[in-house]
Amino acid sequence: MLNCRGESGIAARQDRGTKRELMPRDVYEIMIDQMAGLVLTKLGGRPARVAGHDLGLRRRAETVLRELRNEIANACLEMAAKCGEPPRSEHD
């Protein structure tokens, strides 16, 4: 299991005898933001594809997707808090 500092990945690389340079934090954060944006964009189109012309089904699918996004966001916030990250409002 990966901990807050990614030590399991570092240990695995050391076991293999490879050494890699870490990316600067801002580059890493941009990459994570881009990946998250891609996932959210792809997920956002699913209710329309699932429901077709059934507006009621589409609205229910959108509700389920919104709940999923909230659950994921809350889980990420909990993980960040465990790693000592300040709340998002303190980053800005």
C-alpha positions in Angstrom: 0.0 0.0 0.0 1.3 3.4 -0.9 1.6 5.9 2.0 1.5 9.7 1.9 5.2 10.0 0.7 5.1 7.3 -1.9 7.7 5.3 0.0 6.5 1.9 -1.2 7.2 2.9 -4.8 10.6 4.3 -3.8 11.5 1.1 -2.0 10.5 -1.0 -5.0 12.7 1.1 -7.3 15.6 0.8 -4.9 15.1 -3.0 -4.8 15.4 -3.1 -8.6 18.5 -0.9 -8.5 17.0 1.9 -10.6 17.1 5.5 -9.6 14.7 8.1 -10.9 14.5 11.8 -10.4 11.3 13.2 -8.9 9.2 15.6 -10.9 8.8 19.2 -9.5 5.6 19.4 -7.5 3.9 22.0 -9.8 4.4 19.7 -12.8 3.0 16.8 -10.9 0.0 18.8 -9.8 -0.7 20.0 -13.3 -0.5 16.4 -14.6 -2.9 15.2 -11.9 -5.3 18.1 -12.7 -5.3 17.1 -16.4 -5.9 13.5 -15.6 -8.8 14.3 -13.3 -10.3 16.7 -15.9 -10.1 13.9 -18.5 -11.9 11.4 -16.2 -14.6 14.0 -15.3 -15.1 14.9 -18.9 -15.5 11.2 -19.9 -17.8 10.5 -17.0 -19.9 13.5 -17.7 -21.0 12.3 -21.1 -22.1 8.9 -19.9 -25.7 9.7 -18.7 -26.6 10.9 -22.2 -25.1 7.8 -23.8 -26.8 5.5 -21.4 -30.2 7.2 -21.5 -30.5 8.1 -25.1 -33.8 10.1 -25.5 -35.2 9.0 -22.1 -34.9 12.3 -20.1 -36.1 10.8 -16.8 -33.4 8.1 -17.0 -30.8 10.6 -18.0 -31.6 12.8 -14.9 -31.4 9.7 -12.6 -28.0 8.8 -14.2 -26.8 12.4 -13.7 -27.8 12.2 -10.1 -25.9 8.9 -9.6 -22.9 10.4 -11.3 -23.0 13.5 -9.1 -23.2 11.3 -6.0 -20.2 9.3 -7.2 -18.2 12.5 -7.9 -19.0 13.7 -4.4 -17.9 10.4 -2.9 -14.7 10.4 -4.8 -14.0 14.1 -3.8 -14.6 13.4 -0.1 -12.4 10.3 -0.2 -9.6 12.4 -1.8 -10.0 15.1 0.9 -9.8 12.4 3.6 -6.6 11.0 2.0 -5.1 14.5 1.8 -5.9 15.3 5.4 -4.2 12.0 6.5 -1.1 13.2 4.6 -1.2 16.6 6.3 -2.3 18.6 3.3 -4.2 21.8 4.3 -7.8 22.3 3.0 -8.0 23.5 -0.6 -9.1 27.0 0.5 -5.7 27.4 2.2 -3.8 26.5 -1.1 -5.3 29.5 -3.0 
